[in-house]
């Protein structure tokens, strides 16, 4: 397996990093890309007002949504005390991947000074080098000279990675732009949302009563990268259903964007939110993690984002359903169920039914949920059973 290693302070990670990472994955035919945020870089001190190591780690994770599913983030350097030397990281990764081909990725400035690093001989004995070129004509000769020197002196293997989509911007420039209320175009959407949500780099954002466009990056910042396509798909599906059945499109978009905003939290974190917001739970909900995110998500929508109660209710009931649902509640329940990334057996039939008759589709979805839970041997919440029975009786009238 060919593994790329891309380290940096990522303060913040931006689209310049993203395009470079993509270029390396393609040109070096990488099977995996490891992004490694540095804790205390040996070559420079982090400026005042920097994001914390934990915040830089989270932003890097969010950025993988725009890089590749083959990209993952390691906290190996953040756990290390003192200065973070590349040779220590490469040693640890060589132990972790003893039989794989490692490629250490770096920018041109780093590449041209690599021989001055701490124990370059260790680095070059354990990994190959992928150096990003800035495509400047006066740099080619310097690159070639450094490549020859490293190969002849250390027996290094060096490849030049050309980035045709290069974005010439530094993290310093982006931090300065953010403080002026600019810089959004240089950042992955979820990273920008995270910066606003946390108030990093001098940003200020009023979280209440946001438009869907303003809310989207912030909503994405709550999610694991693998869930982002689902939430964006749910938003698109909710718009189509709102148009088909005459619901408020803006309300549908906001509910869809926030419906899974607490989905990644574990049971203890969910229960802590329930206690914070005074959410009452029955016996099944206290032990069924899957049932809690709709309740805590509704609380976040209400208390953090100040959305109207109709939207909070749509988020609240999107998991279990309930008897006599409102139009918006039905739309969010079903948009979550049939959005474009869903590919379970019978989804096309369900989609067709939903657009023919909303209640017919809702009953099909509820019945499918009950069957699936029974086949898995999982307990079914009483709200789901009551909802199924209600719409079954309604269909018989």
Secondary structure, 3 states (H helix, E strand, C coil): CEEEEEEECCCCCCHHHHHHHHHHHHHCCCCEEEEEECCCECCCCCCCCCCCHHHHHHHHHHHHHHCCCCEEEECCCCCCCCCECHHHHHHHHHHHCCCCEEEEEECHHHHHCHHHCCCHHHHHHHCEEEEEECCCHHHHHHHHHHHHHHHHHHCCCEEEEECCCCCCCCHHHHHHHHHCCCCHHHCCHHHHHHHHHHCHHHCCCCCCCCCHHHHHHHHHCCCCHHHHHHHHHHHHHHHHHHHHHCCCHHHHHHHHHHCCCCCCCCHHHHHHHHHHCCCCCCHHHHHCHHHHHHHHHHHHHHHCCCCCHHHHHHHHCCCCCCCCCCHHHHHHHHHHHHCCCCCCCCHHHHHHHHHHCHHHHHHHHHHHHHHHHHHHCCCCCHHHHHHHHHHHHHHHC
